Amino acid sequence: MSGLRHWTIQGLLHIDCITPHNAKTLLHELQLRLAVQHNRLTNWKDEMNTDVIQQFASNTTTTSTGTVRASIVPVSMIKEYGRRMEIANLEKQKATKCLKDLIQLHENTYILPQQILDGDEVIILNNFSKPNQRYVSDTFDQIMARHGTSVETLADAVISTRVMHEMVSPLSNNDAAKTKIGLLEDTSVESFLHSRLIQQLLCEHYVSLNKGKDTGAVTLNADVLDVVDDAVTEAKHVCDANLGIAPEVIIHPLSTNYSPPLIRSLLHHAIVEVSKNAMTSNVERWNTQPALTKDSIPPSVHINLSREAGHLSVNVLDQGVGLNEQRTEKAFRFADSTSQNRWDRLSEQQSYAAVRQPLGSLGVGLPLSRLMMRVFGGDVELANRDGGVTSHGDSKLDSGCTATLKISYDDNFVATN
């Protein structure tokens, strides 16, 4: 992606004040990213016009009575073919609409930086008065807010495309028809989401600078325990509201604070997601216990902070049902979830449009969390755990899952584009 800047945390910190030059730098970067994202979406939409449904048509014939019949199947299967094709066409329409909405969103948003850089409002950067500074900051805020639902919309498109592909692909002898289109390629979707995270982060950085925070979206010397505590509080509220109960969460801090530079909003979101999942798993296991032996409350979740080589780890240990083969396969697959209910985020958390969406039922919480941690060299890992493990010398824990969030100490880690 020619022209896009490769960002590091140090690179963000170098943009440390509100100036016309810094505003122009970030607006130009946003303009480029919006254009690249627009091209990706357009390519995906174009692929929908030459997708497996059209390719499958090459395997059909029309009878003398006008009935469309698949030439590769017996007459007895025509009804099943018709059912599958009907579902596939409906899902194609849904996916296409989502992509068109996203394309229109990017076209409309592109106008915002363009007006300031080379449009009717270019004078704003030449006369950087307080009102004009607020106007520029509001522009960044608008870009961030407008894309608040883009992850959810993309998830809907992926889900519909996946159903369409599953309905039609098995019916065709055409090898091309069985090839996944771009919208179903994990790496392609991850690239889109990654660039979107950078886009939203740049907006957050400038808005934070305008509000007087010297380091913008970056937090230096953070009290990680405070970040964890805030995220756990939110996760407990969400769990209690949806499940009627929230397990106790016991946090084991470091004796000394070894805080790496971090993007607090991204870390907060990731901790909320893994904590919420840990609590849900504990409640799920607790609900399966026989009434006579059932404890009055679900087992607790433990969070250990530890310093490792090159990174700080936040380890979330549940005592739940663990990860079976299906859950392991789906855990980090975008828009693939067995959840039946949509989790509602707290209203006060809607301010950060990059992450504050009701994502649980769409299967994007963990995939997006891992992308957020990986932006600047971190990660999210999941592993089953046998019973008997102790947590910082406390009583032994039952078996369950351990989610490990890694925060890199390397502030020169270069984010990919």
Residue, then its C-alpha position, 0 to 999 in steps of 0.5 A: m500500500s504505497g504512501l501509507r505510513h508505518w506507525t509505531i508508538q514512538g511515531l505517535l508520540h512524535i505528534d505531540c501537539i496541535t499544529p497545522h503540520n500535524a493536522k495535515t499529516l494525520l488528515h492525509e494519512l486518513q485520506l489514503r487509508l479511506a481510499v485503500q479501504h474503499n478499493r478493498l470494499t469495491n473489489w469485494k462487491d465486484e467479486m459478488n457479481t461473479d461469485v459462485i451463484q453465477q458460476f453455478a449457472s454454467n452447470t444448469t440447463t433449461t427444459s422445453t417447459g422452461t424449468v431450470r434443471a441442474s444438468i449434473v443432478p437427478v430430477s429428484m434433487i431439483k427441489e433441494y437445488g432450488r431451496r439452496m439457490e433461493i437462500a444463496n441469492l437472499e444472502k448475496q443480496k444482504a452481503t451486497k447491501c452491507l458492502k454498498d453501505l460501507i462503500q458509501l460510508h467511506e466515500n462520504t467520510y473521504i470528503l471530510p479530510q479532503q475539504i480541509l486539505d484541498g477543498d473549500e476549507v483549506i484556509i482553516l490550516n492557514n489560520f489556525s485559530k482556536p475555533n479552527q482548531r476545534y473544527v479540525s478536532d471535530t472532523f477527526d471525531q466525526i470520522m471516528a464516530r461515523h465508522g463506529t458500526s463498520v465492524e458490525t456491518l462487515a461482520d454481517a457481510v461476511i456471515s451472509t457471504r459464508v452462508m451463500h458460499e456454503m449453500v452453493s459451493p457443494l452443488s457445483n462441479n466447477d472448481a472456480a465456484k468452490t474457491k473462496i472469494g476475498l470476503l471469506e479470506d481471513t487474511s484479507v478481512e484482517s487487513f481491512l480491520h487492522s487498517r481500520l484500527i489504525q485509522q480510528l487510533l489516529c483520530e483518537h490520538y488527535v482528539s486526545l491531544n486537542k483535549g490537552k493530553d500530552t501523549g494523545a492516545v498513548t499512555l506512558n507509565a500507566d497503572v496497569l492494575d487500574v486499567v484491568d480494574d476498570a475493564v473488569t468492572e465493565a465486564k462484570h456489569v455486562c455479565d450481570a445484566n445478561l446472565g443475572i449474576a457475575p462471578e467474583v474476579i480476583i486480581h493479583p497485581l505485580s509487586t512493582n509496576y513495570s508498565p510498557p507504553l500502551i494504547r489504553s482504549l485497545l487494552h481496555h477492550a481486550i481485557v473486557e472481552v476475555s474477562k467477559n468470556a471467562m465469567t460466562s464460561n464459569v457461569e455455564r459450568w456452574n449452571t450444570q452442577p447438580a442442585l444439591t451440590k451446587d455452590s451458592i455463587p459461580p467459581s471466581v475468575h483470577i487475573n495475574l499480572s506478570r512481567e515476561a521477556g519483552h512483554l507484560s502479561v495479563n493472564v485471565l484464568d477461568q474455572g469454566v467449561g474449557l475449550n473444546e475442538q469447535r470452540t478452539e477453531k472458532a475462537f479467533r475466526f472473524a464473524d463466527s460465533t455460537s452465541q445466541n445473544r447480543w451483548d450490549r455495551l455500556s452506554e458510557q463506553q460508546s465514546y470510542a467508536a473503534v471498539r464500543q459496539p454490541l459485538g458478542s453475538l457476531g463473533v468479533g470480540l476475540p478476533l478484534s481483541r487479538l488484532m488490537m493487541r497485535v497492532f504494536g507487537g502484543d497478542v492474545e492467546l488461549a489455552n486449556r488448563d488442567g485443575g490443580v494450578t495455583s494462582h499466586g499461592d492461593s487455593k488451587l483452581d479447577s480446570g478451565c481456560t487461560a487467556t493471556l494478553k501480551i503487551s509489548y515493551d517495544d515502542n518502536f514495533v512497526a504496525t503492518n499496513 
